[in-house]
Amino acid sequence: MTPEGKFGIALLSFAHVHARGYADQVRDHPDTEIMGIWDEDSHRGQPEADSRGVTFYHTLEDILALDTVDGVVINSPTSMHKEIILAAAKAKKHIFTEKSLTITVEDATEVLTAVEDAGVRFMISLPSRTRPEILFAKKVIDQGLLGDITLMRARIAHMAALDRWFGGHTAWFGEEGRAGGGAFFDLGCHRVDIMRWFLGEPMTVVAQMQNFSNAYDVDDNMVATVTFRNRAIGILDVSWVHRYGPNPLEIYGTDGYLGIDAAPNGPRVQLISSRVSMGDIQGYVTPTHLPPALPSPMHQWIASIKDGTLPTINLYDAWNLTQLMEGCYRAARDGHEFAF
């Protein structure tokens, strides 16, 4: 801890587009203080350290050796997650990381074991799990209001490839070896995680992958169809070549339907269920009181370090995400069904 009694946090890499946002959260939190920055690219990390008035460390070992560092925030290219997390776990530092945990299940399993053995607090940034409309959908499913789930369709898309968002220090997003994949691996993580959370353990997957724009040498348009062990089918639809249109989430069951989409005043949620009595009223219900948003992943992580509270997102969720992501890509690249 710092002399002032705050938790010291090291910022490890500014490669990710969200790195500055996480750094600001650490800076602004009353219980944390930035103790230093390491970056695999000193030309990126040094100016960041200078602008924040902290020391830049040229080696990962040096910053992890600091007694004042209690935890680390990792924003490196995904291909580096394994080595950084293993080093942080060995140094007994609490760990916050951008998604995905790793590129492969083999690496994710090694990371899971190391973090568990180290006994440190872990958090992966999956903010969709804290949103009121997603929490409502999980509650509806858990209460059985939709009956048995038969199908879930989830789209997430934007125009990153059309407008060539990535270049310079963020060019690695378009490099398969460093990022793990393209649109589906980066943006798709959010929907893949929610589908895995809602529907449980996957059984098989088939997928189609495209590079439509040729902006980067990775997928920018991809669809995967997953069959889960509860017999539900999940359709994942992810794109970087989406200029306009909705990003809906739809869940169908034997006794109901739940839909989530964007609206001018926030997410629009529609529910119809034969298990909900509405008297003589027929049709869809638009709930007006959704569950309150949960604290952000960063705030949950800091609270877990300070108070020992259990975060709502855990290491097994991170492993599950990597498992389903790897399966979707293996199916797309091999051109045949992949069995988990």
Buried (B, 14 or more C-beta within 10 A) or exposed (E): BBEEEBBBBBBBBBBBBEBBEBBEBBBEBEBBBBBBBBBBEEEBBBBBBEEBEBBBBEEBEEBBEBEBBBBBBBBBBBBBBBEBBBBBBEBEBBBBBBBBBBBBBEBBBBBBEBBEEBEBBBBBBBBBBBBBBBBBBBEBBEEBBBBEBBBBBBBBBBBBBBEEBBEEBBEBBBBBEBBBBBBBBBBBBBBBBBBBBBBBEBBBBBBEBBBBBEBBEBBBBBBBBBBBEEEBBBBBBBBBBBEEEEBBBBBBBEBBBBBBBEEEEEBBBBBBBEEEEEEEEEEEEEBEEBBEEBBBBBBBBBBBBBEEEEBBBBBEBBBBBBBBBBBBBBBBEEEEBBEB
